[in-house]
Amino acid sequence: MVRRWHPDVNNGDPKAAERFQRVQEAYDVIQSTGPMRIGMSSGFTSTPRPTSPASSSQPWPGDRLPLRSQMIGGDVTGNLRVSLREVFTGTTADITFDDLEGCERCGATGGEPGTSWMPCPPCQGMSSPHCEWCAGEGQVPAESCHSCHGAGVEDLKRTVRVVVPRSARDGQSLRVRSKGRWGVKGRGDIRLDLQVEPHPHLKRSGDDLYVELPIGVLQAVLGGEARVEGLESEPYRIAITPGSSSGKRFRLAGKGMYRSSEGDDRGDLYAQVSIQVPQNLTPRQQRLWEMLLEAELDPGEPTHGSEVSESDESEPLNE
């Protein structure tokens, strides 16, 4: 009616200005009194929705959500904590969040199917982006949807399974497109900041892993076999070269982290020798170590063997 009797539109009708004024006065009464209290026959209902973004003290007809602000749904953000072993083997995580779904009955419009639409009374059909009645649409349904009560959406909990790639790193951002919160024109994304928990024994640098390899003094002198704990279910067995000193590294090629989410290309695993000095010796052990010390002070004939460089590498005895 505002559009019909606006003086700029009906400048040839002498009664247009008067009728326009009457419409404006009627609107002022509606605004000051409240539409639900004067018995509007529009069929709107006012159902409180605690999840509605509205902050106005005056309820919307049917409490419709602002559809224009939901053209694209919002992103779901957060942190995802995983262990280093979970990254190595590959894992998934279920992300649950509060979401909306467009009402199937009304097609997210808020109006009962088949109902007529009329210009929004507060903004006079001018599609004001700040109008809380029409949510910026410029018009409202004559009858609210019987399923969503005019909201156009329904609340629900949504769970999305996110895949953590084998090549993931601490601090990396994982993005799952179009799996976030619902919107009229599409869903937002899921964005997660990955937090890889420190491993109790292994340290990671790039695609390589580093682990301390404790061995006894005699094993360091005479050589032998040692077990190296990696991220696979079984430890690796490596050969310790005679004369190994603390700090020496053994390289296990291709036993580190995966370089990509696909394929079998991996970094390396480095085991660094740490010689463990025996404690709480028995009298017999004490005497044996004293004999070794005496032999070291008076070496006599050299034993068979060759000097080993600190840069030597060792291959695992088994896979």
Secondary structure, 3 states (H helix, E strand, C coil): CHHHHCCCCCCCCCCHHHHHHHHHHHHHHHHHHCHHHCCCCCCCCCCCCCCCCCCCCCCCHHHCCCHHHHCCCCCEEEEEEEEHHHHHHCEEEEEEEEEEEECCCCCCCCECCCCCEEECCCCCCCCCCCCCCCCCCCEEECCECCCCCCCCEEEEEEEEEEEECCCCCCCCEEEECCCCCCCCCCCCCEEEEEEEECCCCCEEECCEEEEEEEEEHHHHHHCEEEEECCCCCCCEEEEECCCCCCCCEEEECCCCCECCCCCCCECCEEEEEEEECCCCCCHHHHHHHHHHHHHHHCCCCCCCCCCCCCCCCCCECCC
